[in-house]
C-alpha cells in the first residue's frame, strides 16, 4: 500500500473496519493522552462487528486503558489494550455513528 510505504513502513494508526468508517488520531501533548475518532458514514447500518484499533504509542509511553465514548451508548466501558509489536491494540465492540476512544498512558 502506498500510504504505508510513504510512512516508512509503519503508520501511526491502523483500523480494521468497513469502508464506511473513517478514523482520525490526535495526541494531546501534556500527559500523552491519545484520542481516536471513529465515524460511520453509513447511516443505514451500524457497525455491529468489532473494530480493531492499533496505534503506535508515543516514545517511552505504555498504554493504560482505552475507553470508547459514544453518544449512542449508555455508558463507556474501559478496555485493556494488548501490546503487539510495540503497538497498543484494542477492539471497539460496536459503532453506530460516532465514537472517540480515549487511550491514557500507564502511570
PEURGI-V695312 format. One record per run of one state. SS is the DSSP state (A for helix, B for strand, O for the rest). FROM is the first residue (numbers start at 1). TO is the last residue. If there is no record, write none. Layout:
BEGIN
SS|FROM|TO ; SS|FROM|TO
END
This chain:
BEGIN
O|1|1 ; A|2|6 ; O|7|12 ; B|13|16 ; O|17|20 ; B|21|27 ; O|28|33 ; B|34|40 ; O|41|46 ; B|47|47 ; O|48|50 ; B|51|56 ; O|57|62 ; B|63|69 ; O|70|76 ; B|77|80 ; O|81|81 ; B|82|84 ; O|85|86 ; B|87|92 ; O|93|94 ; B|95|95 ; O|96|97 ; B|98|105 ; O|106|107
END
